[in-house]
Amino acid sequence: MKNILILAVLNFYFVTINAQTAKDASVELKAITQSNPDKIKLTWLKNDLAISYVIYRKQKTANS
């Protein structure tokens, strides 16, 4: 029983250490708009843990 408790505590410890934080999974984004010609410039801070970024554009006719 003592060994199981020790394993449970160690498992919780290592899962907590490797847990992803909100900052790891989000991007701080800045958008600058221009009206003539229509333009949106996106910039963000570099995240060393990120492998790539994907940006989607919502169509005007989309519901959500």
C-alpha positions as CSV (number, residue, x, y, z in Angstrom):
1,M,0.0,0.0,0.0
2,K,2.8,2.4,0.8
3,N,4.4,1.7,-2.6
4,I,1.2,2.5,-4.4
5,L,0.9,5.8,-2.5
6,I,4.5,6.8,-3.4
7,L,3.9,5.9,-7.1
8,A,0.7,8.0,-7.0
9,V,2.4,11.0,-5.5
10,L,5.3,10.7,-8.0
11,N,2.9,10.4,-10.9
12,F,1.0,13.5,-9.8
13,Y,4.3,15.4,-9.4
14,F,5.6,14.6,-12.9
15,V,2.3,15.3,-14.5
16,T,2.1,18.6,-12.8
17,I,5.7,19.6,-13.8
18,N,5.0,18.7,-17.5
19,A,1.6,20.3,-17.6
20,Q,1.0,22.9,-20.3
21,T,0.2,26.4,-19.1
22,A,-2.2,28.8,-20.8
23,K,0.7,30.9,-22.0
24,D,2.2,27.8,-23.7
25,A,-1.0,27.2,-25.6
26,S,-2.0,30.7,-26.5
27,V,-0.6,33.5,-28.6
28,E,-0.5,37.2,-27.7
29,L,-1.7,38.8,-30.9
30,K,-1.7,42.4,-32.1
31,A,-3.8,43.5,-35.1
32,I,-3.3,46.7,-37.0
33,T,-6.0,47.6,-39.5
34,Q,-5.9,49.9,-42.5
35,S,-9.0,51.0,-44.5
36,N,-7.6,52.1,-47.8
37,P,-6.6,49.7,-49.2
38,D,-8.2,47.2,-46.8
39,K,-5.5,45.5,-44.8
40,I,-5.0,43.7,-41.5
41,K,-1.5,43.2,-40.2
42,L,-1.1,40.6,-37.5
43,T,2.0,40.4,-35.3
44,W,2.8,38.2,-32.3
45,L,5.5,37.5,-29.8
46,K,7.8,34.6,-30.6
47,N,7.1,31.4,-28.6
48,D,10.2,29.2,-28.5
49,L,7.9,26.1,-27.8
50,A,5.8,26.7,-30.9
51,I,6.5,24.6,-34.0
52,S,4.2,26.5,-36.3
53,Y,1.2,28.8,-36.4
54,V,-2.0,28.4,-38.4
55,I,-4.3,31.3,-39.1
56,Y,-7.9,30.9,-40.3
57,R,-10.1,33.6,-41.7
58,K,-13.8,33.6,-41.1
59,Q,-15.9,34.3,-44.1
60,K,-18.5,37.1,-43.9
61,T,-21.3,34.6,-44.6
62,A,-20.2,32.2,-41.9
63,N,-22.6,31.8,-38.9
64,S,-20.0,31.6,-36.2
